[in-house]
Amino acid sequence: MAVHIFTLSESNYEICVKRGIVGIPEAKDSSMHDNIFDGLLSRLACIKDDDYILMYIISKKELRGVWQADGEPYYEESKVWADRLYPFRCKIKCSIYNFSNYLSLNDINDLRNSGKIWTWSLQRASGANSMFSISDYEFSILLNEYIKINPFSLQKGIIPNPSPFHENNVIDMLHTEGDKLKYEYTVMAFLSAAFSQKKFVDIFGNYIDFLCYVPTNLGKEMDALLFYENPNNHEIVSYDIIEVKREEFDVKALTQLIGYESWFLQKKISGDMNMLRTTAIAGRFSEEVIDYVNKRKIIENKPIKLLRYLYKNGSFFLERIN
């Protein structure tokens, strides 16, 4: 499962652990509000029941946790935190890990610099820094660090004043126009929610984890990354990089996807092409893209899956075109 990090102030943290709830603030920028709104929902949509949740306290530069998602995420505008509205929410419950000592940012940066973790990034290329996700493998590294500095205990904490249950309404809040998804973020939200429910295994195979908005050192974020493991030893053995466009997937988008592929091959998997697949998802594909993908498969034996998304009668589908 993916693990989700919420960044917040210490005063808001106290409210989170008392009320059993975490949230993402409303968008400050009123221009293109609907687009930004769907972008925030797309980040929240990846959370599923029992996912691990941690909180990074900005002023203290420390990571605290560990909790778990209590149900599915939702949107609600009731006032919980004093400073502003945080309507993009998820209830939390105490996990079996109850730590009194926290991880410092310096400790986490040491893990990044040594290459043990890499999807942790407080500064996101998209500017959406209130919540991000890391892989389950990287969470295990952080958990080891927690256990090093804490007496090991399986005693659960208590949420003193838990917030009431709320139905998951994330998909219902997205902006659609008939059978058309209004923004690229809208497509990403549907895709993220589907991945969290382990849909599309008929297309992608049995992925065991996924992340959306994955940071790179190219100054951009990969739209999504799927993880595959060896079931015998639970080692991650392959990945699938996914690039998403709402309308046409053109040569520019293809160049971006191939750039991510080259970066990942060089920086993350030591050039082992067998460990990596690439996928393009869009409403349609240019003739140049289809032609290049077909030739690349024949000449270089490097296939790229081309998937067209469809939205009909409130349901999101993917269909393969190659």
C-alpha positions as CSV (number, residue, x, y, z in Angstrom):
1,M,0.0,0.0,0.0
2,A,1.1,3.6,-0.5
3,V,1.9,5.7,2.6
4,H,0.7,9.3,2.8
5,I,2.4,12.3,4.4
6,F,0.5,15.4,5.4
7,T,2.4,18.6,6.2
8,L,1.0,20.9,8.8
9,S,1.6,23.2,11.7
10,E,2.0,21.9,15.2
11,S,-1.3,23.5,16.4
12,N,-3.2,21.8,13.5
13,Y,-1.4,18.5,14.3
14,E,-2.9,18.6,17.8
15,I,-6.4,19.0,16.4
16,C,-5.7,16.1,13.9
17,V,-4.8,13.6,16.6
18,K,-7.6,14.7,18.9
19,R,-10.3,14.6,16.3
20,G,-8.9,11.7,14.2
21,I,-8.9,13.6,11.0
22,V,-6.4,15.0,8.5
23,G,-7.0,17.5,5.7
24,I,-5.7,19.5,2.7
25,P,-6.4,23.2,2.7
26,E,-8.7,24.9,0.2
27,A,-6.9,26.5,-2.8
28,K,-5.7,30.0,-2.3
29,D,-5.7,30.8,-6.0
30,S,-9.3,31.6,-7.1
31,S,-8.3,31.6,-10.7
32,M,-8.9,28.3,-12.4
33,H,-10.5,27.2,-9.1
34,D,-12.2,24.2,-10.6
35,N,-9.0,22.9,-12.1
36,I,-7.1,23.3,-8.8
37,F,-10.0,21.8,-6.9
38,D,-9.8,18.6,-9.0
39,G,-6.1,18.6,-8.6
40,L,-6.4,18.5,-4.8
41,L,-9.0,15.7,-5.1
42,S,-6.7,13.8,-7.4
43,R,-4.1,13.7,-4.6
44,L,-6.6,12.6,-2.0
45,A,-8.2,10.0,-4.2
46,C,-5.3,7.6,-3.8
47,I,-6.0,7.0,-0.1
48,K,-7.8,3.8,0.8
49,D,-8.9,2.3,4.1
50,D,-6.0,1.2,6.4
51,D,-3.3,3.1,4.4
52,Y,-0.6,4.4,6.7
53,I,-0.6,8.1,7.3
54,L,2.2,10.2,8.8
55,M,2.4,13.9,9.6
56,Y,5.3,16.3,9.0
57,I,5.4,19.3,11.4
58,I,6.8,22.2,9.4
59,S,8.0,24.3,12.4
60,K,9.7,21.4,14.1
61,K,11.1,19.8,11.0
62,E,10.1,16.4,12.2
63,L,7.9,13.5,11.1
64,R,5.4,12.1,13.4
65,G,3.2,9.0,13.2
66,V,2.1,6.3,12.5
67,W,-1.7,6.3,11.9
68,Q,-4.0,4.6,9.4
69,A,-6.8,5.8,7.2
70,D,-10.2,5.2,8.8
71,G,-12.4,4.7,5.8
72,E,-12.2,6.5,2.4
73,P,-11.4,10.2,1.8
74,Y,-14.1,12.8,1.4
75,Y,-14.8,16.5,0.9
76,E,-16.6,18.5,3.7
77,E,-16.7,22.2,4.6
78,S,-17.4,22.1,8.3
79,K,-14.9,24.1,10.4
80,V,-12.4,22.0,12.2
81,W,-9.1,23.9,12.2
82,A,-8.9,27.5,13.4
83,D,-6.6,29.0,10.8
84,R,-8.4,28.1,7.5
85,L,-10.7,25.6,5.9
86,Y,-9.3,22.1,5.1
87,P,-12.2,20.5,3.2
88,F,-10.2,17.7,1.5
89,R,-10.2,15.2,4.4
90,C,-9.7,11.6,5.6
91,K,-10.4,10.2,9.0
92,I,-7.5,8.5,10.8
93,K,-7.2,5.8,13.5
94,C,-4.3,4.8,15.7
95,S,-2.1,2.0,14.2
96,I,-0.2,-0.6,16.2
97,Y,2.9,1.7,16.0
98,N,2.7,4.2,18.9
99,F,6.0,6.2,18.9
100,S,6.9,8.9,21.4
101,N,10.1,9.9,19.6
102,Y,9.9,11.5,16.2
103,L,12.1,11.4,13.0
104,S,14.0,14.6,12.3
105,L,14.2,16.1,8.8
106,N,18.0,15.7,9.0
107,D,17.6,11.9,9.5
108,I,15.2,11.7,6.5
109,N,17.6,13.7,4.3
110,D,20.4,11.4,5.3
111,L,18.3,8.5,4.0
112,R,17.6,10.4,0.8
113,N,21.3,11.3,0.3
114,S,22.3,7.6,0.8
115,G,19.7,6.5,-1.8
116,K,17.6,4.5,0.6
117,I,14.5,6.6,-0.1
118,W,13.8,8.9,-3.1
119,T,10.0,9.7,-3.4
120,W,10.1,11.8,-0.3
121,S,10.1,15.5,-1.3
122,L,8.7,18.4,0.6
123,Q,9.1,20.7,-2.4
124,R,6.9,19.4,-5.3
125,A,7.2,20.6,-8.8
126,S,3.4,21.1,-8.9
127,G,3.5,23.3,-5.8
128,A,1.0,21.1,-4.0
129,N,3.0,20.5,-0.8
130,S,0.3,19.8,1.7
131,M,0.1,16.1,1.1
132,F,2.2,13.6,-0.9
133,S,2.7,9.8,-0.9
134,I,5.7,7.5,-0.7
135,S,6.0,3.8,-1.5
136,D,5.5,1.0,1.0
137,Y,9.1,0.0,0.6
138,E,10.3,3.5,1.6
139,F,7.9,3.5,4.6
140,S,9.6,0.3,5.8
141,I,12.9,2.2,5.8
142,L,11.3,5.0,7.8
143,L,9.7,2.5,10.2
144,N,13.1,1.0,10.8
145,E,14.4,4.4,11.8
146,Y,11.4,4.9,14.1
147,I,12.0,1.6,15.8
148,K,15.7,2.4,16.3
149,I,14.9,5.4,18.4
150,N,11.8,4.1,20.2
151,P,11.1,1.3,22.7
152,F,9.1,-1.1,20.6
153,S,5.5,-1.2,21.6
154,L,2.3,-2.5,20.0
155,Q,0.0,-0.6,22.3
156,K,-2.4,1.5,20.3
157,G,-3.0,5.2,21.1
158,I,-6.5,6.7,21.5
159,I,-8.4,9.3,19.5
160,P,-10.0,11.4,22.3
161,N,-12.8,13.1,20.3
162,P,-13.2,11.3,16.9
163,S,-14.9,13.1,14.1
164,P,-18.2,11.5,12.8
165,F,-18.2,9.1,9.8
166,H,-18.5,10.6,6.4
167,E,-19.2,8.9,3.1
168,N,-16.6,8.9,0.4
169,N,-17.7,11.6,-2.1
170,V,-14.5,12.4,-3.9
171,I,-15.6,11.1,-7.3
172,D,-18.9,12.9,-7.0
173,M,-17.2,16.2,-6.5
174,L,-15.1,16.1,-9.7
175,H,-15.9,18.3,-12.7
176,T,-17.4,16.5,-15.6
177,E,-19.5,17.6,-18.6
178,G,-21.7,14.7,-19.7
179,D,-19.3,12.0,-20.8
180,K,-16.3,14.4,-20.8
181,L,-13.8,14.9,-18.0
182,K,-13.1,18.6,-17.7
183,Y,-9.5,18.7,-16.7
184,E,-6.4,16.6,-16.8
185,Y,-6.5,16.6,-13.0
186,T,-10.0,15.1,-13.3
187,V,-8.6,12.2,-15.3
188,M,-5.9,11.8,-12.7
189,A,-8.4,11.6,-9.9
190,F,-10.4,8.9,-11.6
191,L,-7.2,7.0,-12.4
192,S,-5.8,7.3,-8.8
193,A,-9.1,6.2,-7.3
194,A,-9.2,3.2,-9.7
195,F,-5.6,2.2,-8.8
196,S,-6.3,2.4,-5.1
197,Q,-9.1,-0.1,-5.7
198,K,-6.7,-2.4,-7.7
199,K,-8.6,-2.0,-10.9
200,F,-7.2,-2.5,-14.4
201,V,-5.1,-5.5,-13.4
202,D,-6.3,-7.1,-16.7
203,I,-4.3,-4.3,-18.4
204,F,-1.4,-3.7,-16.0
205,G,-1.0,-7.0,-14.3
206,N,-0.8,-7.6,-10.6
207,Y,0.9,-4.3,-9.3
208,I,1.3,-4.3,-5.6
209,D,1.7,-0.5,-5.1
210,F,1.3,2.7,-6.9
211,L,2.2,6.4,-6.5
212,C,0.8,9.5,-8.3
213,Y,2.9,12.7,-8.8
214,V,6.3,11.1,-8.4
215,P,9.1,13.6,-8.0
216,T,12.2,13.4,-10.3
217,N,15.3,15.6,-10.5
218,L,14.1,16.8,-13.9
219,G,12.1,19.5,-12.2
220,K,8.8,17.6,-13.0
221,E,6.7,14.9,-11.5
222,M,5.8,11.6,-13.2
223,D,2.0,11.3,-13.3
224,A,2.0,7.7,-11.9
225,L,4.3,4.8,-11.1
226,L,3.2,1.2,-10.6
227,F,5.3,-1.2,-8.6
228,Y,5.6,-5.0,-9.1
229,E,7.2,-7.5,-6.7
230,N,8.6,-11.0,-6.5
231,P,5.9,-12.8,-4.4
232,N,8.5,-15.1,-2.9
233,N,10.7,-12.5,-1.3
234,H,8.6,-9.3,-1.8
235,E,11.5,-7.6,-3.6
236,I,10.4,-4.9,-6.1
237,V,11.4,-6.3,-9.5
238,S,9.8,-3.9,-12.0
239,Y,7.9,-0.7,-12.6
240,D,5.5,1.0,-15.0
241,I,5.8,4.7,-15.7
242,I,2.5,6.3,-16.7
243,E,2.0,9.7,-18.4
244,V,-1.6,11.1,-18.7
245,K,-3.1,13.7,-21.0
246,R,-6.8,14.7,-21.0
247,E,-7.0,15.2,-24.8
248,E,-4.4,14.3,-27.4
249,F,-1.2,12.6,-26.6
250,D,1.2,14.3,-29.0
251,V,4.9,14.2,-29.7
252,K,5.7,16.7,-26.9
253,A,4.0,14.3,-24.4
254,L,5.8,11.3,-25.9
255,T,9.1,13.1,-25.5
256,Q,8.3,13.8,-21.9
257,L,7.4,10.1,-21.2
258,I,10.6,8.9,-22.9
259,G,12.6,11.5,-20.8
260,Y,11.1,10.0,-17.6
261,E,12.0,6.5,-18.9
262,S,15.6,7.5,-19.6
263,W,16.0,9.2,-16.2
264,F,14.5,6.2,-14.4
265,L,16.7,3.7,-16.2
266,Q,19.8,5.7,-15.4
267,K,19.1,6.8,-11.9
268,K,16.9,4.1,-10.4
269,I,17.5,0.7,-12.0
270,S,21.0,0.8,-13.4
271,G,19.9,0.6,-17.0
272,D,18.0,-2.7,-16.6
273,M,15.3,-2.3,-19.3
274,N,13.6,-5.5,-18.3
275,M,12.6,-3.7,-15.0
276,L,10.7,-0.9,-16.7
277,R,7.5,-0.5,-18.8
278,T,6.0,2.7,-20.0
279,T,2.3,3.6,-20.6
280,A,0.5,6.6,-22.2
281,I,-3.1,7.4,-21.3
282,A,-5.1,10.0,-23.2
283,G,-8.4,10.8,-24.9
284,R,-6.7,10.2,-28.2
285,F,-3.3,9.8,-29.8
286,S,-1.6,11.7,-32.7
287,E,-0.7,9.7,-35.8
288,E,3.0,10.6,-35.2
289,V,2.9,9.0,-31.7
290,I,1.2,5.8,-32.9
291,D,3.7,5.5,-35.8
292,Y,6.7,6.0,-33.5
293,V,5.4,3.5,-30.9
294,N,4.8,0.9,-33.6
295,K,8.3,1.4,-35.1
296,R,10.0,1.4,-31.7
297,K,8.4,-1.9,-30.8
298,I,9.6,-3.5,-34.0
299,I,13.1,-2.0,-34.2
300,E,14.1,-1.6,-30.6
301,N,11.7,-4.1,-28.9
302,K,10.7,-1.4,-26.4
303,P,6.9,-1.3,-26.4
304,I,4.8,1.6,-25.0
305,K,1.2,0.8,-24.0
306,L,-1.3,3.2,-25.5
307,L,-4.5,3.4,-23.5
308,R,-7.5,5.5,-24.3
309,Y,-9.7,6.5,-21.4
310,L,-13.4,6.6,-21.6
311,Y,-16.0,8.1,-19.3
312,K,-19.5,6.8,-19.7
313,N,-22.6,6.9,-17.4
314,G,-20.4,7.9,-14.4
315,S,-17.8,5.1,-14.9
316,F,-14.2,5.4,-15.9
317,F,-12.7,2.9,-18.4
318,L,-9.4,2.2,-20.1
319,E,-9.1,0.5,-23.5
320,R,-5.8,-0.6,-25.2
321,I,-5.3,0.6,-28.7
322,N,-2.0,-1.3,-29.5
